[in-house]
Amino acid sequence: MSREAFHLLLERYLQGKCTDEEKRIVEELYGMLDKEELEEINPREFNIMEQKLWDRIHLDISVPATASPIALTNHRILSAGTWRGIAAAVAGFVLLSSGYLFFKEEKQVPVFLAASAAFEVKELTNTSERAQKIIFEDGSFVVLDANAVVKYPVHFGREAREVTIEGTGFFQISKDASRPFLVYSKEVITKVLGTSFTVRTTSSGNGTEVSVRTGKVMVSPVSGRLAILKGILGTDKGVFLHPNQKAVFSADQKAFEKTLVSNPEPVYTGVDKQEIKEAFSFNDATVAEVIAQLKKAYEIDFIVENAGLYDNTFTGDLSEQSLYNKLDFLCESIKATYEVSGTSIVIKSKK
């Protein structure tokens, strides 16, 4: 088995994509370890740990096919062939350290809510039917929907600005490159430096949605495998979101799905109605010109599948229309259709 295949298998396990048999074997291998005798390893020594794992894999693969079956601690038996096919790839996989066991999930919590923290904490619930604006000490604010709850320290820490939210809230964050702003919901952490976005958690608690209005944010699960494994793989489960994009986190799948928000809006600010009208009033404009203006205004990637569509021109005033209405008028004029594909919009000729 190649080192690349080894990495792919680890990633498959992290993503929950292993078969039941693969998962069973990994967990049985974990049961073979005597945790009291594991050598403590510095979590920064990823290269050393990976080499140790790789050396052990090759040792296990070298076992002859006629070797005796391997008895696991729970008395279940694996044949040597099965061991070489799957188990060899993960044999040393959990030999990380007594403090950094792969199968343990850690839940990140904001510093101001830690047991030893000395922060003065406020908790506010919007008990009205109207949206309620809460302003933080740095000028950032959140607009809470009805029944939403926010917790935050009166004074933010030196290294980060952290708050928690339950329900739905729209955040406008003041820029501070030295202190990122982190919003903790039940399942997701949203990290920003300065932008505007919405965090929405479902009442059932099995999903969280983050949508970006301006700027860029990174969202990642609150609970996850230990950072030491991410260092070995060079991967992270976090995703980046740009304007008019959203990510929906599934608590069951422990994964994000990225797509466009339901009603994309122009991202530019400080533009009056006359400027917007001029930007979206077209007179025999090429399709390339119209698409370029849409991309500039909404910061969305547009893909034109059929080059022949560029031979068309468009005349019309789209300044008062939503993005999808703009696309309806454009596509009707040039005999095309469009569809949302992930975080892009694909335009193609009608069949």
FIKOLVEX-89949 format. One record per residue (C-alpha): z, x, y; residue number from 1; residue in three letters. Coordinates in nm, 4 decimals, always signed. Example, Ala and Ser with C-alpha at 12.3 -4.5 7.8 and 13.67 -1.06 7.14 Angstrom:
+----------+----------+----------+-----+-----+
|       up |     east |    north |   k |   r |
+----------+----------+----------+-----+-----+
|  +0.7800 |  +1.2300 |  -0.4500 |   1 | Ala |
|  +0.7140 |  +1.3670 |  -0.1060 |   2 | Ser |
+----------+----------+----------+-----+-----+
# end
This chain:
+----------+----------+----------+-----+-----+
|       up |     east |    north |   k |   r |
+----------+----------+----------+-----+-----+
|  +0.0000 |  +0.0000 |  +0.0000 |   1 | Met |
|  -0.0998 |  +0.1431 |  +0.3398 |   2 | Ser |
|  +0.1388 |  +0.1791 |  +0.6323 |   3 | Arg |
|  -0.0674 |  -0.0834 |  +0.8166 |   4 | Glu |
|  -0.0180 |  -0.3295 |  +0.5322 |   5 | Ala |
|  +0.3530 |  -0.2504 |  +0.5398 |   6 | Phe |
|  +0.3707 |  -0.3414 |  +0.9090 |   7 | His |
|  +0.1730 |  -0.6594 |  +0.8528 |   8 | Leu |
|  +0.4136 |  -0.7707 |  +0.5835 |   9 | Leu |
|  +0.7137 |  -0.7144 |  +0.8103 |  10 | Leu |
|  +0.5438 |  -0.9132 |  +1.0841 |  11 | Glu |
|  +0.4640 |  -1.1929 |  +0.8400 |  12 | Arg |
|  +0.8300 |  -1.2188 |  +0.7478 |  13 | Tyr |
|  +0.9373 |  -1.2262 |  +1.1138 |  14 | Leu |
|  +0.6837 |  -1.5008 |  +1.1849 |  15 | Gln |
|  +0.7982 |  -1.7070 |  +0.8870 |  16 | Gly |
|  +0.4567 |  -1.6780 |  +0.7207 |  17 | Lys |
|  +0.5659 |  -1.5251 |  +0.3894 |  18 | Cys |
|  +0.5190 |  -1.7260 |  +0.0738 |  19 | Thr |
|  +0.8281 |  -1.8629 |  -0.0966 |  20 | Asp |
|  +0.7987 |  -1.5889 |  -0.3586 |  21 | Glu |
|  +0.7751 |  -1.3107 |  -0.0989 |  22 | Glu |
|  +1.0685 |  -1.4525 |  +0.0939 |  23 | Lys |
|  +1.2773 |  -1.4824 |  -0.2251 |  24 | Arg |
|  +1.2116 |  -1.1205 |  -0.3158 |  25 | Ile |
|  +1.3007 |  -0.9950 |  +0.0314 |  26 | Val |
|  +1.6285 |  -1.1856 |  +0.0259 |  27 | Glu |
|  +1.7117 |  -1.0656 |  -0.3257 |  28 | Glu |
|  +1.6515 |  -0.7071 |  -0.2159 |  29 | Leu |
|  +1.8920 |  -0.7648 |  +0.0686 |  30 | Tyr |
|  +2.1507 |  -0.8787 |  -0.1841 |  31 | Gly |
|  +2.1187 |  -0.5438 |  -0.3659 |  32 | Met |
|  +2.2616 |  -0.3508 |  -0.0710 |  33 | Leu |
|  +2.6234 |  -0.2480 |  -0.0475 |  34 | Asp |
|  +2.6799 |  -0.3089 |  +0.3218 |  35 | Lys |
|  +3.0051 |  -0.1137 |  +0.3249 |  36 | Glu |
|  +2.8235 |  +0.2088 |  +0.2422 |  37 | Glu |
|  +2.5252 |  +0.1790 |  +0.4747 |  38 | Leu |
|  +2.4841 |  +0.4766 |  +0.7024 |  39 | Glu |
|  +2.5080 |  +0.3888 |  +1.0707 |  40 | Glu |
|  +2.1832 |  +0.4671 |  +1.2472 |  41 | Ile |
|  +2.1244 |  +0.4865 |  +1.6214 |  42 | Asn |
|  +1.8984 |  +0.1908 |  +1.7075 |  43 | Pro |
|  +1.6894 |  +0.4175 |  +1.9296 |  44 | Arg |
|  +1.5829 |  +0.6334 |  +1.6348 |  45 | Glu |
|  +1.3016 |  +0.4007 |  +1.5300 |  46 | Phe |
|  +1.0633 |  +0.6750 |  +1.4172 |  47 | Asn |
|  +1.3257 |  +0.8347 |  +1.1930 |  48 | Ile |
|  +1.4149 |  +0.4995 |  +1.0362 |  49 | Met |
|  +1.0529 |  +0.4069 |  +0.9774 |  50 | Glu |
|  +0.9882 |  +0.7373 |  +0.8017 |  51 | Gln |
|  +1.2920 |  +0.6810 |  +0.5782 |  52 | Lys |
|  +1.1630 |  +0.3354 |  +0.4888 |  53 | Leu |
|  +0.8139 |  +0.4704 |  +0.4243 |  54 | Trp |
|  +0.9462 |  +0.7523 |  +0.2036 |  55 | Asp |
|  +1.1418 |  +0.5037 |  -0.0020 |  56 | Arg |
|  +0.8401 |  +0.2768 |  -0.0408 |  57 | Ile |
|  +0.6344 |  +0.5623 |  -0.1842 |  58 | His |
|  +0.9178 |  +0.6489 |  -0.4189 |  59 | Leu |
|  +0.9263 |  +0.2925 |  -0.5502 |  60 | Asp |
|  +0.5502 |  +0.2749 |  -0.5853 |  61 | Ile |
|  +0.5573 |  +0.5872 |  -0.8010 |  62 | Ser |
|  +0.7564 |  +0.4053 |  -1.0737 |  63 | Val |
|  +0.5301 |  +0.3841 |  -1.3839 |  64 | Pro |
|  +0.3961 |  +0.0429 |  -1.4731 |  65 | Ala |
|  +0.5769 |  +0.0644 |  -1.8079 |  66 | Thr |
|  +0.9161 |  +0.1115 |  -1.6449 |  67 | Ala |
|  +1.1960 |  -0.1192 |  -1.7389 |  68 | Ser |
|  +1.2315 |  -0.4415 |  -1.5451 |  69 | Pro |
|  +1.4622 |  -0.4223 |  -1.2467 |  70 | Ile |
|  +1.7736 |  -0.6390 |  -1.2560 |  71 | Ala |
|  +1.8910 |  -0.7652 |  -0.9210 |  72 | Leu |
|  +2.2540 |  -0.8212 |  -0.8274 |  73 | Thr |
|  +2.2237 |  -1.1944 |  -0.8832 |  74 | Asn |
|  +2.0885 |  -1.1229 |  -1.2345 |  75 | His |
|  +1.7358 |  -1.2400 |  -1.1563 |  76 | Arg |
|  +1.4652 |  -1.0198 |  -1.3124 |  77 | Ile |
|  +1.1525 |  -0.8787 |  -1.1464 |  78 | Leu |
|  +0.8798 |  -0.7060 |  -1.3451 |  79 | Ser |
|  +0.7737 |  -0.3575 |  -1.2422 |  80 | Ala |
|  +0.4313 |  -0.4934 |  -1.1487 |  81 | Gly |
|  +0.5739 |  -0.7524 |  -0.9147 |  82 | Thr |
|  +0.8034 |  -0.4873 |  -0.7681 |  83 | Trp |
|  +0.5077 |  -0.2608 |  -0.6873 |  84 | Arg |
|  +0.2965 |  -0.5438 |  -0.5529 |  85 | Gly |
|  +0.5402 |  -0.6915 |  -0.3023 |  86 | Ile |
|  +0.8919 |  -0.5582 |  -0.3291 |  87 | Ala |
|  +0.7904 |  -0.1948 |  -0.2845 |  88 | Ala |
|  +0.6749 |  -0.2791 |  +0.0661 |  89 | Ala |
|  +1.0200 |  -0.4001 |  +0.1638 |  90 | Val |
|  +1.2452 |  -0.2014 |  -0.0715 |  91 | Ala |
|  +1.4082 |  +0.0073 |  +0.2013 |  92 | Gly |
|  +1.3325 |  -0.2472 |  +0.4640 |  93 | Phe |
|  +1.6915 |  -0.3563 |  +0.5356 |  94 | Val |
|  +1.8424 |  -0.0082 |  +0.5165 |  95 | Leu |
|  +1.8934 |  +0.0024 |  +0.8922 |  96 | Leu |
|  +2.2667 |  +0.0220 |  +0.9633 |  97 | Ser |
|  +2.5923 |  -0.1617 |  +0.9122 |  98 | Ser |
|  +2.5684 |  -0.2911 |  +1.2682 |  99 | Gly |
|  +2.1979 |  -0.3719 |  +1.2681 | 100 | Tyr |
|  +2.1137 |  -0.5682 |  +0.9527 | 101 | Leu |
|  +1.7679 |  -0.7206 |  +0.9612 | 102 | Phe |
|  +1.8661 |  -1.0538 |  +0.8157 | 103 | Phe |
|  +2.1261 |  -1.1202 |  +1.0797 | 104 | Lys |
|  +2.0060 |  -1.3216 |  +1.3770 | 105 | Glu |
|  +2.1584 |  -1.2533 |  +1.7136 | 106 | Glu |
|  +2.1847 |  -1.5092 |  +1.9921 | 107 | Lys |
|  +2.1584 |  -1.3715 |  +2.3410 | 108 | Gln |
|  +2.3964 |  -1.5145 |  +2.5989 | 109 | Val |
|  +2.4105 |  -1.4519 |  +2.9733 | 110 | Pro |
|  +2.6599 |  -1.1916 |  +3.0858 | 111 | Val |
|  +2.8493 |  -1.4324 |  +3.3083 | 112 | Phe |
|  +2.9359 |  -1.6511 |  +3.0072 | 113 | Leu |
|  +3.0570 |  -1.3664 |  +2.7862 | 114 | Ala |
|  +3.4186 |  -1.3912 |  +2.6764 | 115 | Ala |
|  +3.5160 |  -1.0791 |  +2.8704 | 116 | Ser |
|  +3.3274 |  -1.1743 |  +3.1872 | 117 | Ala |
|  +3.5172 |  -1.2148 |  +3.5134 | 118 | Ala |
|  +3.2575 |  -1.4230 |  +3.6960 | 119 | Phe |
|  +3.3396 |  -1.7400 |  +3.8856 | 120 | Glu |
|  +3.1121 |  -1.9968 |  +3.7227 | 121 | Val |
|  +2.9828 |  -2.3270 |  +3.8558 | 122 | Lys |
|  +2.8516 |  -2.6132 |  +3.6438 | 123 | Glu |
|  +2.6615 |  -2.8983 |  +3.8051 | 124 | Leu |
|  +2.5139 |  -3.2121 |  +3.6488 | 125 | Thr |
|  +2.2642 |  -3.4352 |  +3.8256 | 126 | Asn |
|  +2.4222 |  -3.7745 |  +3.7661 | 127 | Thr |
|  +2.1848 |  -3.9557 |  +4.0022 | 128 | Ser |
|  +1.8365 |  -4.0912 |  +3.9366 | 129 | Glu |
|  +1.6916 |  -3.8683 |  +4.2084 | 130 | Arg |
|  +1.6026 |  -3.5011 |  +4.1809 | 131 | Ala |
|  +1.8804 |  -3.2725 |  +4.3026 | 132 | Gln |
|  +1.8290 |  -2.9311 |  +4.4608 | 133 | Lys |
|  +2.0740 |  -2.6489 |  +4.3846 | 134 | Ile |
|  +2.0490 |  -2.3291 |  +4.5909 | 135 | Ile |
|  +2.1732 |  -1.9996 |  +4.4483 | 136 | Phe |
|  +2.3210 |  -1.7145 |  +4.6495 | 137 | Glu |
|  +1.9943 |  -1.5165 |  +4.6640 | 138 | Asp |
|  +1.7985 |  -1.8100 |  +4.8085 | 139 | Gly |
|  +1.6409 |  -1.9052 |  +4.4765 | 140 | Ser |
|  +1.6808 |  -2.2702 |  +4.3846 | 141 | Phe |
|  +1.6365 |  -2.5241 |  +4.1073 | 142 | Val |
|  +1.5434 |  -2.8900 |  +4.1415 | 143 | Val |
|  +1.7174 |  -3.0779 |  +3.8624 | 144 | Leu |
|  +1.5837 |  -3.3955 |  +3.7041 | 145 | Asp |
|  +1.8272 |  -3.6745 |  +3.6205 | 146 | Ala |
|  +2.0977 |  -3.5733 |  +3.3685 | 147 | Asn |
|  +2.0007 |  -3.2057 |  +3.3815 | 148 | Ala |
|  +2.2857 |  -2.9518 |  +3.3780 | 149 | Val |
|  +2.2877 |  -2.6030 |  +3.5295 | 150 | Val |
|  +2.5504 |  -2.3279 |  +3.5003 | 151 | Lys |
|  +2.5473 |  -2.0198 |  +3.7210 | 152 | Tyr |
|  +2.7803 |  -1.7565 |  +3.8651 | 153 | Pro |
|  +2.8829 |  -1.7827 |  +4.2285 | 154 | Val |
|  +2.7752 |  -1.4185 |  +4.2617 | 155 | His |
|  +2.5002 |  -1.2729 |  +4.0450 | 156 | Phe |
|  +2.5502 |  -0.9468 |  +3.8533 | 157 | Gly |
|  +2.4114 |  -0.6119 |  +3.9644 | 158 | Arg |
|  +2.1438 |  -0.5843 |  +3.6951 | 159 | Glu |
|  +2.0224 |  -0.9428 |  +3.6544 | 160 | Ala |
|  +2.0413 |  -1.2927 |  +3.7973 | 161 | Arg |
|  +2.1227 |  -1.5358 |  +3.5160 | 162 | Glu |
|  +2.1628 |  -1.9133 |  +3.4890 | 163 | Val |
|  +2.1574 |  -2.1676 |  +3.2066 | 164 | Thr |
|  +1.9967 |  -2.5106 |  +3.2016 | 165 | Ile |
|  +1.9980 |  -2.8217 |  +2.9849 | 166 | Glu |
|  +1.7328 |  -3.0840 |  +3.0536 | 167 | Gly |
|  +1.4508 |  -3.0340 |  +3.3030 | 168 | Thr |
|  +1.4497 |  -2.8232 |  +3.6186 | 169 | Gly |
|  +1.1888 |  -2.6752 |  +3.8528 | 170 | Phe |
|  +1.2782 |  -2.3218 |  +3.9660 | 171 | Phe |
|  +1.1617 |  -2.1361 |  +4.2762 | 172 | Gln |
|  +1.2751 |  -1.7738 |  +4.2490 | 173 | Ile |
|  +1.3162 |  -1.5237 |  +4.5320 | 174 | Ser |
|  +1.1602 |  -1.1855 |  +4.4573 | 175 | Lys |
|  +1.3964 |  -0.9027 |  +4.3665 | 176 | Asp |
|  +1.2274 |  -0.6279 |  +4.1649 | 177 | Ala |
|  +1.5603 |  -0.4604 |  +4.0865 | 178 | Ser |
|  +1.7195 |  -0.7748 |  +3.9384 | 179 | Arg |
|  +1.5080 |  -1.0016 |  +3.7172 | 180 | Pro |
|  +1.5971 |  -1.3703 |  +3.7089 | 181 | Phe |
|  +1.6718 |  -1.5073 |  +3.3610 | 182 | Leu |
|  +1.6938 |  -1.8766 |  +3.2778 | 183 | Val |
|  +1.8602 |  -1.9556 |  +2.9452 | 184 | Tyr |
|  +1.7885 |  -2.2866 |  +2.7757 | 185 | Ser |
|  +1.8982 |  -2.3794 |  +2.4250 | 186 | Lys |
|  +1.6087 |  -2.2053 |  +2.2501 | 187 | Glu |
|  +1.4281 |  -1.9947 |  +2.5124 | 188 | Val |
|  +1.4909 |  -1.7267 |  +2.7759 | 189 | Ile |
|  +1.2550 |  -1.7267 |  +3.0743 | 190 | Thr |
|  +1.2394 |  -1.3966 |  +3.2637 | 191 | Lys |
|  +1.0870 |  -1.3616 |  +3.6117 | 192 | Val |
|  +1.0975 |  -1.1439 |  +3.9226 | 193 | Leu |
|  +0.9743 |  -1.4025 |  +4.1717 | 194 | Gly |
|  +0.7754 |  -1.7162 |  +4.0939 | 195 | Thr |
|  +0.7975 |  -2.0914 |  +4.0410 | 196 | Ser |
|  +0.8108 |  -2.2649 |  +3.7052 | 197 | Phe |
|  +0.9567 |  -2.5580 |  +3.5148 | 198 | Thr |
|  +1.1849 |  -2.5471 |  +3.2106 | 199 | Val |
|  +1.2031 |  -2.8656 |  +3.0040 | 200 | Arg |
|  +1.4181 |  -2.9102 |  +2.6942 | 201 | Thr |
|  +1.3989 |  -3.2127 |  +2.4690 | 202 | Thr |
|  +1.7061 |  -3.4272 |  +2.4083 | 203 | Ser |
|  +1.6711 |  -3.3691 |  +2.0345 | 204 | Ser |
|  +1.6951 |  -2.9951 |  +2.0940 | 205 | Gly |
|  +1.3999 |  -2.9098 |  +1.8676 | 206 | Asn |
|  +1.1623 |  -2.7927 |  +2.1385 | 207 | Gly |
|  +1.1474 |  -2.6265 |  +2.4793 | 208 | Thr |
|  +0.8578 |  -2.6183 |  +2.7258 | 209 | Glu |
|  +0.8088 |  -2.3670 |  +3.0077 | 210 | Val |
|  +0.5226 |  -2.4209 |  +3.2546 | 211 | Ser |
|  +0.4282 |  -2.1863 |  +3.5390 | 212 | Val |
|  +0.3330 |  -2.2995 |  +3.8888 | 213 | Arg |
|  +0.2902 |  -1.9611 |  +4.0578 | 214 | Thr |
|  +0.3398 |  -1.5980 |  +3.9557 | 215 | Gly |
|  +0.4030 |  -1.4780 |  +3.6014 | 216 | Lys |
|  +0.6932 |  -1.5219 |  +3.3610 | 217 | Val |
|  +0.7861 |  -1.4002 |  +3.0149 | 218 | Met |
|  +0.9490 |  -1.6362 |  +2.7673 | 219 | Val |
|  +1.1201 |  -1.5331 |  +2.4452 | 220 | Ser |
|  +1.3482 |  -1.6978 |  +2.1885 | 221 | Pro |
|  +1.7224 |  -1.6965 |  +2.2562 | 222 | Val |
|  +1.7862 |  -1.6211 |  +1.8893 | 223 | Ser |
|  +1.5881 |  -1.3637 |  +1.6989 | 224 | Gly |
|  +1.5803 |  -1.0648 |  +1.4698 | 225 | Arg |
|  +1.7593 |  -0.7607 |  +1.5993 | 226 | Leu |
|  +1.5881 |  -0.5454 |  +1.8597 | 227 | Ala |
|  +1.5936 |  -0.2482 |  +1.6227 | 228 | Ile |
|  +1.3253 |  -0.4064 |  +1.4056 | 229 | Leu |
|  +1.1123 |  -0.4917 |  +1.7077 | 230 | Lys |
|  +1.1231 |  -0.1224 |  +1.7942 | 231 | Gly |
|  +0.9918 |  -0.0264 |  +1.4516 | 232 | Ile |
|  +0.7109 |  -0.2792 |  +1.4654 | 233 | Leu |
|  +0.6345 |  -0.2292 |  +1.8323 | 234 | Gly |
|  +0.6156 |  -0.6070 |  +1.8693 | 235 | Thr |
|  +0.8121 |  -0.8825 |  +2.0353 | 236 | Asp |
|  +0.8084 |  -1.2582 |  +2.0006 | 237 | Lys |
|  +0.7972 |  -1.3062 |  +2.3768 | 238 | Gly |
|  +0.4827 |  -1.4366 |  +2.5488 | 239 | Val |
|  +0.3580 |  -1.4005 |  +2.9058 | 240 | Phe |
|  +0.2594 |  -1.7058 |  +3.1075 | 241 | Leu |
|  +0.0369 |  -1.7184 |  +3.4149 | 242 | His |
|  -0.0196 |  -2.0011 |  +3.6667 | 243 | Pro |
|  -0.1121 |  -2.3371 |  +3.5122 | 244 | Asn |
|  -0.0139 |  -2.2162 |  +3.1658 | 245 | Gln |
|  +0.2686 |  -2.3457 |  +2.9525 | 246 | Lys |
|  +0.4371 |  -2.2432 |  +2.6308 | 247 | Ala |
|  +0.6024 |  -2.4881 |  +2.3939 | 248 | Val |
|  +0.8626 |  -2.3346 |  +2.1652 | 249 | Phe |
|  +0.9146 |  -2.4970 |  +1.8275 | 250 | Ser |
|  +1.2704 |  -2.4513 |  +1.7023 | 251 | Ala |
|  +1.1525 |  -2.5254 |  +1.3477 | 252 | Asp |
|  +0.8693 |  -2.2715 |  +1.3496 | 253 | Gln |
|  +1.0473 |  -2.0300 |  +1.5865 | 254 | Lys |
|  +0.7164 |  -1.9685 |  +1.7606 | 255 | Ala |
|  +0.5381 |  -2.0441 |  +2.0880 | 256 | Phe |
|  +0.2169 |  -2.2372 |  +2.1400 | 257 | Glu |
|  +0.0375 |  -2.1474 |  +2.4649 | 258 | Lys |
|  -0.1931 |  -2.3882 |  +2.6422 | 259 | Thr |
|  -0.2696 |  -2.5267 |  +2.9885 | 260 | Leu |
|  -0.0387 |  -2.7620 |  +3.1734 | 261 | Val |
|  -0.1412 |  -3.1272 |  +3.1689 | 262 | Ser |
|  -0.2326 |  -3.1335 |  +3.5390 | 263 | Asn |
|  -0.3343 |  -2.7880 |  +3.6694 | 264 | Pro |
|  -0.2942 |  -2.7404 |  +4.0433 | 265 | Glu |
|  -0.4438 |  -2.4876 |  +4.2876 | 266 | Pro |
|  -0.2197 |  -2.1834 |  +4.3138 | 267 | Val |
|  -0.2948 |  -2.0786 |  +4.6696 | 268 | Tyr |
|  -0.0428 |  -2.1649 |  +4.9408 | 269 | Thr |
|  -0.0696 |  -2.2004 |  +5.3170 | 270 | Gly |
|  -0.4162 |  -2.3578 |  +5.2948 | 271 | Val |
|  -0.4848 |  -2.6706 |  +5.4978 | 272 | Asp |
|  -0.6919 |  -2.9697 |  +5.3914 | 273 | Lys |
|  -0.9953 |  -2.8600 |  +5.5916 | 274 | Gln |
|  -1.0076 |  -2.5242 |  +5.4119 | 275 | Glu |
|  -0.9777 |  -2.6989 |  +5.0744 | 276 | Ile |
|  -1.2562 |  -2.9409 |  +5.1681 | 277 | Lys |
|  -1.4820 |  -2.6537 |  +5.2670 | 278 | Glu |
|  -1.4024 |  -2.4633 |  +4.9467 | 279 | Ala |
|  -1.4923 |  -2.7569 |  +4.7224 | 280 | Phe |
|  -1.7844 |  -2.9103 |  +4.9079 | 281 | Ser |
|  -2.1019 |  -2.7883 |  +4.7392 | 282 | Phe |
|  -2.4676 |  -2.8246 |  +4.8426 | 283 | Asn |
|  -2.7142 |  -2.7028 |  +4.5812 | 284 | Asp |
|  -2.4551 |  -2.4476 |  +4.4659 | 285 | Ala |
|  -2.5233 |  -2.2673 |  +4.1425 | 286 | Thr |
|  -2.3018 |  -2.3426 |  +3.8457 | 287 | Val |
|  -2.1800 |  -1.9825 |  +3.8627 | 288 | Ala |
|  -2.0620 |  -2.0404 |  +4.2216 | 289 | Glu |
|  -1.8762 |  -2.3601 |  +4.1295 | 290 | Val |
|  -1.7083 |  -2.1972 |  +3.8303 | 291 | Ile |
|  -1.6083 |  -1.8952 |  +4.0381 | 292 | Ala |
|  -1.4435 |  -2.1218 |  +4.2970 | 293 | Gln |
|  -1.2541 |  -2.3130 |  +4.0267 | 294 | Leu |
|  -1.1342 |  -1.9892 |  +3.8693 | 295 | Lys |
|  -1.0173 |  -1.8551 |  +4.2058 | 296 | Lys |
|  -0.8299 |  -2.1740 |  +4.2933 | 297 | Ala |
|  -0.6613 |  -2.2408 |  +3.9583 | 298 | Tyr |
|  -0.6487 |  -1.8893 |  +3.8057 | 299 | Glu |
|  -0.7814 |  -2.0297 |  +3.4790 | 300 | Ile |
|  -1.0399 |  -1.8624 |  +3.2572 | 301 | Asp |
|  -1.3613 |  -2.0664 |  +3.2280 | 302 | Phe |
|  -1.6071 |  -1.9917 |  +2.9468 | 303 | Ile |
|  -1.9656 |  -2.1179 |  +2.9691 | 304 | Val |
|  -2.1025 |  -2.1141 |  +2.6140 | 305 | Glu |
|  -2.4681 |  -2.1856 |  +2.6945 | 306 | Asn |
|  -2.6354 |  -1.9486 |  +2.9390 | 307 | Ala |
|  -2.8935 |  -2.2160 |  +3.0181 | 308 | Gly |
|  -2.6291 |  -2.4142 |  +3.2064 | 309 | Leu |
|  -2.6376 |  -2.1510 |  +3.4801 | 310 | Tyr |
|  -2.9897 |  -2.2681 |  +3.5680 | 311 | Asp |
|  -2.8407 |  -2.5893 |  +3.7120 | 312 | Asn |
|  -2.7155 |  -2.6530 |  +4.0644 | 313 | Thr |
|  -2.4470 |  -2.8929 |  +4.1869 | 314 | Phe |
|  -2.4068 |  -3.0982 |  +4.5027 | 315 | Thr |
|  -2.0886 |  -3.2919 |  +4.5773 | 316 | Gly |
|  -1.7463 |  -3.2997 |  +4.7397 | 317 | Asp |
|  -1.4697 |  -3.2273 |  +4.4859 | 318 | Leu |
|  -1.1911 |  -3.1506 |  +4.7356 | 319 | Ser |
|  -0.9920 |  -3.4703 |  +4.6672 | 320 | Glu |
|  -1.0194 |  -3.4533 |  +4.2897 | 321 | Gln |
|  -0.7853 |  -3.3143 |  +4.0258 | 322 | Ser |
|  -0.9143 |  -3.0237 |  +3.8189 | 323 | Leu |
|  -1.0168 |  -3.2377 |  +3.5253 | 324 | Tyr |
|  -1.1888 |  -3.4901 |  +3.7534 | 325 | Asn |
|  -1.3745 |  -3.2000 |  +3.9150 | 326 | Lys |
|  -1.4912 |  -3.0930 |  +3.5709 | 327 | Leu |
|  -1.5918 |  -3.4492 |  +3.4808 | 328 | Asp |
|  -1.8201 |  -3.4701 |  +3.7860 | 329 | Phe |
|  -1.9622 |  -3.1215 |  +3.7324 | 330 | Leu |
|  -2.0329 |  -3.1711 |  +3.3636 | 331 | Cys |
|  -2.1879 |  -3.5135 |  +3.4163 | 332 | Glu |
|  -2.4237 |  -3.3603 |  +3.6720 | 333 | Ser |
|  -2.5387 |  -3.0715 |  +3.4513 | 334 | Ile |
|  -2.5313 |  -3.2627 |  +3.1197 | 335 | Lys |
|  -2.2430 |  -3.0674 |  +2.9731 | 336 | Ala |
|  -1.8995 |  -3.1234 |  +2.8238 | 337 | Thr |
|  -1.5753 |  -2.9277 |  +2.8437 | 338 | Tyr |
|  -1.2642 |  -2.8797 |  +2.6333 | 339 | Glu |
|  -0.9359 |  -2.6953 |  +2.6648 | 340 | Val |
|  -0.9058 |  -2.4089 |  +2.4179 | 341 | Ser |
|  -0.5672 |  -2.2411 |  +2.4356 | 342 | Gly |
|  -0.5327 |  -2.1283 |  +2.7970 | 343 | Thr |
|  -0.9084 |  -2.1386 |  +2.8691 | 344 | Ser |
|  -1.1589 |  -2.4143 |  +2.9464 | 345 | Ile |
|  -1.4869 |  -2.4048 |  +2.7546 | 346 | Val |
|  -1.7991 |  -2.5645 |  +2.9056 | 347 | Ile |
|  -2.0981 |  -2.6276 |  +2.6805 | 348 | Lys |
|  -2.4185 |  -2.8296 |  +2.6710 | 349 | Ser |
|  -2.4113 |  -3.1837 |  +2.5391 | 350 | Lys |
|  -2.5553 |  -3.2190 |  +2.1927 | 351 | Lys |
+----------+----------+----------+-----+-----+
# end
